Amino acid sequence: MMEKMERMEMEAMWGYVAANAGADTLKLMLKSEPDLPFDKRFAVMQIECRKKAKNKIPELLANDRFLFPKAISAEQCTHQQVAQFHASLFLSTDSVLDMTMGLGVDSYYISRRVASLKAIELDEEIAAAGAHNYAFTVVNADSVAWLTQTDERFDAVFIDPARRGDGGARLYGLADCAPDVLSILPTIKAHAKRLYIKASPMIDVTQSMRDLAPHLTDVWAVSVKNECKELFFEVDFGVECADVHLHALNFEAGGTQEFVVDSAALAVEGCYGSPSAGQYLYEPNASVMKIGAFAALTRQFPIQQIAKNSHLYYSDDFVQDFPGRKFVIDSIIPFSGKEAKTVGKQHKQLNIATRNFRLSPDELKKRLKVRDGGDCYLFATTLANGEQVLLLTRKADK
């Protein structure tokens, strides 16, 4: 689209975007403006995208000429904080090839850390927007074909394969993504020392670790506000690793929760027990859940696991740096007892979560006849002895 627009048209469009930044875009589209010297639909798309992405990429949007090539770009772009984390891994790197640029948020932050970055993008419109938005080199090409034909070498390759298949189906293996990273590993190895793969959080971690062995060194599960956004893999073709470092990162407004464990620790048996009222309850964040480091938590923190599949923990003393949410247990109610029937009468509102329990949160909410909300948090779970219980808790103040 932008290649078809003259400079004066572009400037007129940017003025329109700025003047209507806070407008209702639906009403704006319905408004009759027949004499605009640019494509109104494209301009309104810029306004809508800036609204959607304002909290994800505020630094890039400080540039009032930042161009979105397509509406979906604002939805799929990397969160700024996550992109900055990616870039931090390239500190000792001179040259990088990004094989799947997209909107280019990752490329932008990596380019600020390295001497040179080249980004490849298959889509012509997206590549043109990237060339407009950034100072690094953008190539419009099939990245696999381009890499096969070039003689260039890089310190590192960054790749973010497509996360959904035909019809929007979710993908669970790296081999199912496009491009198929596993099939082109030899080609990448011939052109780079290291490979960084950004993948869907739906990807199977265990299988991916097998697929990328023996050169896989690190895996990160990355969350923002306790929502797992991605898995990130580092492959170093110059080493062979028997043990992989697993990182669980959760970016919160108040700071970053981080938990690191070696893959060998995943085989450790947990320490189970039954909690009591007055003790503290812990719920691991989404990244910890994703890497499956459940028993390993009991080795790094003075806590016990409620049961193997419940993924809830408790302790006598408060553990400030636990990577997840923290609560105080007010009472423990057997789900099979008469007391369970009174919970809904005593609490009209509850924040309900179920862990290793026969009912879903919605089913339990319906059974108890309560609404969402309030200051009380109810965890329905199964103890190591098979007993199902309701843990009534409140957030720990410490």
C-alpha positions in Angstrom: 0.0 0.0 0.0 2.7 2.5 1.0 4.7 1.9 -2.2 1.7 3.2 -4.2 1.4 6.4 -2.1 3.2 9.6 -3.0 5.1 11.5 -0.4 2.4 14.2 -0.1 -0.3 11.6 0.3 1.7 9.9 3.0 2.1 13.2 4.9 -1.6 13.9 4.6 -2.4 10.4 5.9 -0.1 10.9 9.0 -1.8 14.2 9.7 -5.2 12.5 9.6 -4.0 9.7 11.9 -2.7 12.2 14.4 -5.8 14.3 14.3 -8.1 11.2 14.8 -5.9 9.3 17.3 -8.7 9.1 19.9 -11.6 8.7 17.5 -14.0 5.8 17.4 -12.7 4.0 14.3 -16.0 2.4 13.4 -17.7 5.8 13.4 -14.7 7.2 11.5 -15.1 4.6 8.7 -18.8 5.4 8.5 -18.1 9.1 8.2 -18.4 10.5 4.7 -15.0 11.9 3.6 -14.9 11.5 -0.2 -12.1 14.0 -0.9 -9.3 12.4 1.2 -6.1 12.2 -0.9 -5.2 8.7 0.5 -6.8 5.4 1.2 -9.0 6.0 4.2 -9.3 2.4 5.2 -5.5 2.1 5.4 -5.3 5.3 7.5 -8.0 4.1 9.9 -6.2 0.8 10.2 -3.2 2.7 11.5 -5.3 4.4 14.2 -6.8 1.1 15.3 -3.4 -0.7 15.3 -1.9 2.1 17.4 -4.7 1.7 20.0 -4.3 -2.1 20.2 -0.5 -2.0 20.4 0.0 1.1 22.7 0.7 -1.0 25.8 2.8 -3.6 23.9 5.2 -1.4 22.0 5.1 2.1 23.5 8.7 3.0 22.6 8.2 2.2 18.9 4.9 4.1 18.8 6.6 7.2 20.1 7.6 7.5 16.4 4.4 9.0 14.9 5.4 7.7 11.5 5.6 4.0 12.6 3.7 2.0 10.0 1.6 -1.1 10.5 1.4 -3.1 7.2 -1.7 -5.1 8.2 -4.3 -5.1 11.0 -3.1 -8.5 12.4 0.4 -7.0 12.9 -0.7 -5.2 16.1 -2.2 -8.4 17.5 0.7 -10.7 16.8 3.6 -8.4 17.6 6.0 -9.1 20.4 5.5 -7.3 23.7 8.2 -4.7 24.2 9.4 -6.1 27.5 9.7 -9.6 25.9 11.6 -8.3 22.9 14.1 -6.4 25.2 14.7 -9.8 27.0 15.4 -11.5 23.7 17.9 -8.7 22.8 19.7 -9.1 26.1 20.8 -12.6 25.0 22.8 -11.1 22.1 25.2 -9.0 24.1 28.3 -10.9 22.8 27.1 -11.0 19.2 28.2 -9.0 16.2 26.0 -10.2 13.3 22.5 -11.6 13.4 20.1 -12.8 10.8 16.3 -12.6 11.6 14.6 -15.2 9.3 11.1 -14.1 10.1 10.9 -10.4 10.7 7.1 -9.8 10.9 6.4 -6.4 12.4 10.1 -6.3 13.4 9.9 -5.6 17.2 12.4 -8.3 18.0 14.6 -7.2 15.1 14.6 -3.6 16.3 15.7 -4.4 19.9 18.3 -7.0 18.8 19.7 -4.5 16.2 20.4 -2.1 19.1 22.6 -4.7 20.8 24.6 -5.9 17.8 26.9 -4.5 15.2 24.7 -5.6 12.2 21.3 -7.2 11.7 19.7 -8.4 8.5 16.0 -9.2 8.5 14.2 -11.4 6.0 10.4 -11.1 5.4 8.4 -13.2 2.9 5.4 -10.8 2.7 6.1 -7.9 0.3 3.9 -5.4 2.2 5.3 -6.3 5.6 8.9 -6.1 4.2 8.1 -2.6 2.8 6.8 -1.5 6.2 9.9 -2.8 7.9 12.2 -0.9 5.5 10.2 2.2 6.3 10.2 1.7 10.1 13.8 0.6 10.7 17.4 1.5 9.9 18.6 -2.2 9.6 18.6 -4.1 6.3 15.3 -5.7 5.3 15.1 -8.3 2.5 11.9 -9.4 0.9 12.5 -13.1 0.2 11.8 -16.6 1.3 14.3 -16.9 4.2 15.0 -20.6 3.7 15.8 -20.2 0.0 17.8 -17.0 0.7 19.9 -18.7 3.4 20.5 -21.8 1.1 21.8 -19.5 -1.7 23.9 -17.0 0.3 27.6 -17.2 1.3 27.1 -14.9 4.3 27.8 -16.2 7.8 26.3 -14.8 11.0 27.1 -15.1 14.7 23.4 -16.0 15.4 20.2 -16.7 13.6 16.8 -15.7 15.1 13.6 -17.4 13.9 10.0 -17.2 14.9 8.1 -19.9 13.0 4.3 -19.5 12.2 2.4 -20.4 15.3 -0.8 -21.7 13.6 -1.5 -24.1 10.8 -4.2 -24.2 8.2 -7.5 -22.9 9.4 -5.9 -21.4 12.5 -5.2 -24.8 14.1 -2.7 -24.7 17.0 0.6 -26.4 16.5 2.3 -28.5 19.1 5.6 -29.5 17.5 8.5 -27.5 15.9 8.4 -29.7 12.9 4.8 -28.6 12.2 5.6 -24.9 12.1 6.6 -22.9 9.0 9.4 -22.8 8.4 10.1 -26.3 9.7 13.1 -25.4 11.9 14.2 -29.0 12.4 14.5 -29.8 8.7 16.7 -26.7 8.1 19.0 -27.1 11.1 21.9 -28.3 8.9 21.5 -25.2 6.7 21.4 -22.9 9.7 24.4 -24.6 11.2 26.4 -24.0 8.0 25.7 -20.3 8.3 25.7 -19.5 12.0 27.2 -20.3 15.4 24.0 -20.1 17.4 20.3 -20.3 16.8 17.5 -18.7 18.8 14.0 -20.1 18.3 10.9 -18.2 19.5 8.0 -20.6 19.6 4.4 -20.9 20.6 3.7 -21.6 24.3 1.6 -24.6 23.0 4.8 -26.3 21.8 5.6 -29.5 23.7 8.7 -28.6 25.8 9.9 -32.2 26.3 9.7 -33.2 22.7 11.3 -30.0 21.5 14.3 -30.6 23.9 14.7 -34.1 22.3 14.4 -32.6 18.8 17.1 -30.0 19.4 19.6 -32.1 21.3 22.5 -32.3 21.7 23.2 -28.6 21.0 20.3 -27.2 23.0 21.7 -25.2 25.9 18.7 -23.2 27.4 14.9 -23.0 27.3 12.9 -20.1 28.5 9.2 -20.0 29.2 8.3 -16.3 29.1 5.1 -14.9 30.6 3.7 -11.3 30.9 1.4 -10.8 33.9 1.2 -14.6 34.4 0.1 -15.3 30.8 2.7 -17.6 29.0 3.5 -15.8 25.8 6.2 -18.0 24.3 8.9 -20.6 24.6 12.4 -19.5 23.7 15.2 -21.9 22.8 19.0 -21.3 22.5 21.0 -23.8 20.3 24.8 -23.5 20.3 26.2 -25.6 17.5 29.7 -25.5 19.0 28.8 -27.4 22.2 27.1 -30.6 23.2 24.9 -30.5 26.3 23.8 -33.3 28.5 21.9 -31.0 30.8 19.7 -28.0 29.7 19.1 -24.9 31.7 15.3 -24.3 32.1 14.2 -20.7 32.9 10.8 -19.6 34.0 10.3 -15.8 33.5 7.2 -13.8 34.5 7.2 -10.1 33.8 5.0 -8.3 36.3 4.4 -4.5 36.8 6.3 -4.7 40.1 9.3 -6.7 38.8 10.3 -10.0 37.3 9.9 -13.4 38.8 12.6 -15.9 37.7 13.2 -19.5 38.4 16.0 -21.5 36.9 16.6 -25.3 37.1 18.6 -27.8 35.2 16.7 -30.4 33.2 18.1 -33.3 35.3 16.2 -31.8 38.3 12.9 -32.6 36.6 13.3 -36.2 37.5 13.4 -35.4 41.2 10.6 -36.8 43.3 8.4 -34.3 45.2 7.8 -34.0 48.9 4.1 -34.3 49.7 1.9 -33.5 52.7 -1.4 -32.0 53.9 -1.6 -28.3 54.6 -3.3 -26.7 57.7 -5.2 -23.5 58.3 -2.9 -20.6 59.1 -0.2 -21.9 56.7 0.8 -20.2 53.4 -0.3 -21.5 50.1 1.6 -21.0 46.8 0.5 -21.2 43.2 3.4 -21.3 40.6 3.2 -18.8 37.8 2.4 -19.9 34.2 6.1 -20.2 33.2 7.0 -22.5 36.0 3.9 -24.6 35.1 5.1 -24.7 31.5 8.6 -26.0 32.1 7.1 -28.6 34.5 9.6 -27.9 37.4 7.1 -29.0 40.0 9.2 -31.2 42.4 12.2 -29.0 41.8 10.5 -26.1 43.6 10.6 -28.1 46.8 14.4 -28.4 46.5 14.9 -24.7 46.1 12.3 -23.4 48.5 11.3 -24.5 52.1 7.9 -25.7 50.9 6.0 -28.9 50.4 3.8 -30.0 47.5 0.2 -30.9 48.3 0.1 -33.8 45.8 2.0 -34.8 42.6 -0.6 -33.5 40.2 -2.1 -30.7 42.2 0.8 -28.2 41.6 0.0 -26.3 44.8 2.5 -25.8 47.7 2.4 -24.8 51.3 4.7 -23.8 54.1 4.8 -22.7 57.8 6.9 -19.6 57.1 6.3 -17.1 54.3 8.5 -17.5 51.2 8.8 -14.0 49.7 10.6 -14.9 46.5 8.4 -17.9 45.5 7.8 -17.6 41.7 4.0 -17.3 41.7 1.1 -16.1 43.8 1.0 -16.4 47.6 -1.9 -16.8 49.9 -2.8 -17.4 53.6 -5.0 -20.5 54.2 -8.0 -19.5 56.3 -9.8 -22.8 56.3 -9.7 -26.3 54.7 -13.1 -27.9 53.9 -13.7 -31.5 52.8 -15.6 -31.4 49.5 -17.6 -34.4 50.4 -18.7 -33.0 53.8 -21.7 -30.9 54.8 -19.5 -27.9 55.3 -18.9 -27.6 51.5 -22.6 -26.9 51.0 -22.4 -23.8 53.3 -19.5 -22.2 51.4 -21.8 -20.5 48.9 -24.0 -19.2 51.7 -21.0 -17.7 53.5 -19.4 -16.2 50.4 -21.4 -14.7 47.7 -18.3 -13.9 45.7 -15.2 -16.2 45.2 -12.2 -16.3 43.0 -12.2 -20.0 42.1 -9.4 -22.1 40.8 -9.3 -25.9 40.5 -6.1 -28.1 40.5 -6.4 -31.8 40.0 -10.1 -31.7 40.8 -13.1 -33.3 39.2 -15.0 -30.1 38.5 -13.9 -27.1 36.4 -14.0 -23.6 38.0 -17.2 -22.8 36.2 -18.8 -26.1 37.3 -17.8 -25.5 40.9 -19.0 -21.9 40.8 -22.4 -23.2 39.6 -22.4 -25.9 42.3 -21.6 -23.4 45.1 -23.9 -20.7 43.6 -21.4 -17.9 43.8 -20.2 -15.1 41.6 -16.7 -14.2 40.5 -14.8 -11.6 42.5 -14.2 -10.5 46.1 -11.1 -10.9 48.3 -11.5 -14.6 49.0 -9.7 -17.1 46.8 -10.9 -20.7 46.7 -8.6 -23.5 45.5 -10.3 -26.9 44.9 -7.8 -29.7 44.8 -7.0 -33.3 45.7 -4.6 -34.2 48.5 -1.9 -36.9 48.3 -4.3 -39.3 50.1 -6.9 -38.8 47.4 -9.2 -36.6 49.5 -10.8 -33.7 47.7 -10.8 -30.4 49.6 -11.7 -26.7 49.3 -8.9 -24.3 50.4 -10.3 -20.9 51.4 -7.5 -18.4 51.2 -6.7 -14.7 50.9 -3.7 -13.0 49.4 -0.7 -12.8 51.6 0.1 -9.2 52.6 3.8 -9.6 53.1 
